[in-house]
Amino acid sequence: MIQKKIWRFIVDFFEIYLPVISFFSMFLAFILQIFTRYVLGAQVEWTYEVTVIGFMWVVALGGSYASRLREHVSFTMIYNKMGVRGKALTEIISDIILITAFAIMFLPVIEFVDFMNIKKTAVMKVPISVLYAPFVYFIISSAVYIARDTIAAVKTFRNYKDKGAA
C-alpha cells in the first residue's frame, strides 16, 4: 500500500507538480521580461530561456497527464455511432498503432536527447538535453497508459462477445 502511494506521488510529481512549477516559473519569467522591457527599458536575457524551457516541460509532462486521464483531443463523430464492440476494436487498433509508433521513436529520442547534451543554451548555459528530457518521460508514460487502455478495450471486446453469445 505504501509502495503504491510512493509510486503515485512520483507519477504525480512528474505529471502534475513539475508542470505546475514549470508553468509558474515560465509565467513569472514572462511577467519579469515584460516589466523590465517596457517599464524599466532594459532587457533580462535569461527570461526567454526560462519561458521556452517551461513551455516545453509543460507540454510534454502535461501531455503525459492528459494521457493518464484519457483527455487528449479526439474526433469522435464516427466513433460515437459505433456499438460497444466497434468502439473497443477501434481503440485496440489505434492503441496498437500508437504503441508501435512510440516503440519506434523511443531509441532515436533517447539518442537525440543524449546527443543534445553537448549543446547549451546561450545565456543560462543549460544543456539542450534538459529541454528535451521530458519528452522521454512522455513517450514512456503514454505508452504505459495506452497499453492499460488497450487491455481494458480487449476485455470489453471479449466480455461483450461473451454476453452476446449467451
Order of alpha helices (4+ residues) and beta strands (2+ residues): alpha-alpha-alpha-alpha-alpha
